């Protein structure tokens, strides 16, 4: 039986900078999966209460990621489910980008975040696994990060 996941948004804790020790340390302090109903605050408020995450946001350089989202593990802007039409969305550290897309989930669905590069191959910013078994859990935030790129994001979604 196939479920549907609604991807609400992505919260950029740290935009890609290449290998970044501060971002990698901050990832270690963050939960991999958060049932949002149990927080009692916004995801942004929760993350900003983690000192290492605040330091990573503060230390992040100003260049935003040229974000697009796929359901595959290959970076291909033409296959993006968001924003679509061969375009990207600019997301900087500390920003939330609404997505508002739905994807079918048959057991497990990959969701990958990419930074589009004009001159080289696109960079994988992180991936999450959305599981059909999460149906009925309410809104969930999962960590998507890349130690290679130094990027740290939370993806917020719900499986119905």
N, C-alpha and C positions, 0 to 999 in steps of 0.2 A: 504494500500500500504506500503510495507516494504522498509525502507531506510537502508543504510549501513553506519556505523561509522568507520572511520579510526582512530585508536588510535596511535598518533605520538610518544609520550613519557610521562614520569613522571619526575617531578622536585622535589627532596627531599629537603624541607626547613629544616626539623628537623626529624631525624631518631627516632624510638621508644626508649624511655628511661623509660617507666612507666609514672606515673603521674608527670608532669613537669609544674610548675606554669609559667615559662618563655615561654614555647611553647604555653600553653593555652592562655596567654595574647597576644602573637603574632598572633594567629589565629583571635582574635577579630579585629585586624588592617588590615586584608586581605579581599579582595573582594571574594565572593563566586563563582562568574562567571565573566570572563573577555573576551570580544570580542577582540581577539588579533590584529585585524586590526586597532583598535583605540588606541593602546599603543604608537606607534611611537618608540618603543624600544623592546628589547627581553623580554620575560617573566622573565628571570633571572635578567636582569637589573632593571626591574620594581620592583620586589620583594625586591631586594637589596637596593632600594631607600626608603623602609619603615623601619625606625629605629628599631622598635620592631622585625621585621623579621631578621634584621642583628644581633641583640643581641641574638636571639634564635639560629641562625646558629653558631655564635661564641661560645655560651655556650654549644652546643650539645656535648655529649661524642663521642668518636671515633668509637664506635661499629656500623658497618653498619647493615642495615636490610637485611635479606635473603628474598628478594621480589619475590612474584609470584602474578599473576592476575587471577581472576575468573569472570564469569558473574553471579555467584550465591552468596547468602549471607552465604554460608557455606564454611569454610576453608577446602579445600580438594586439596592437591597438585596434585593428580592424575587427577583433573578436570581443571587444570590451562590452560588458553588460551595463557599465556606467562609465562616463556619461554618455557614451555612444557617439555615432556619427564621426568617428575618427578624431574626437576632441579629448581634452584632458581637463581636470579641475585643479586649480592651484590651492595647495594646502600647506600651511606653515606650522611650525611647532606651536602647540597650545590652541590650535583651531579645531573646530568640529565641522565636518562636511556632511550635510544631509545627503543620503543616497536615494531612499525610497524605491528600491527595486525588489522584485520577488524572484526567487529561483526554486525550481523543483528539487526536492531532496528524496532520493531513493536510496535508503540506507545511509550513505555519506555523500556530502557535496563539498568539494574544494572551493574556496574563495581566495583569490590571490590579489594583492595590491601591488601595483607597478608604478615606477617612475619613468616617464617617457623621456628618452634622450634622442636628440636629432642626429648626433654624430656617432653614437655607438649603440650597442645593444641596450635595450631597456633593462632597468634594474628592478629585481624583485625586492619589494619593501617588506614582505611578510605574507604568510598564508594562514588560514584557519580551516578547520574541518567542522562543518555543520552536520550534525547527526540527526537522523530521523527520530532516534530515541529521545531527543530533547523536546519533542512535541509536548506542549502543555506546561513547560517549565516557566513560561513567561519570558520577559525580556532578559537576554543574556549578553554580556560583553566578553569577548575573547581577545586575547593578546595576539597580535601579529607583529613579528619583529624580524630584523635581519642583522646579525652581528657583522656581516660583511659591509652593509651599507650604513649601519648605525641608526637605522630607523626603528621607531617604536610607535605602534598604533593599537587602539582598541577598536574592534568592530562590534557594533551593537545590532542584535537581530532577535527574532522570535520565530519559532517553528510551530506551525499549526497544521 
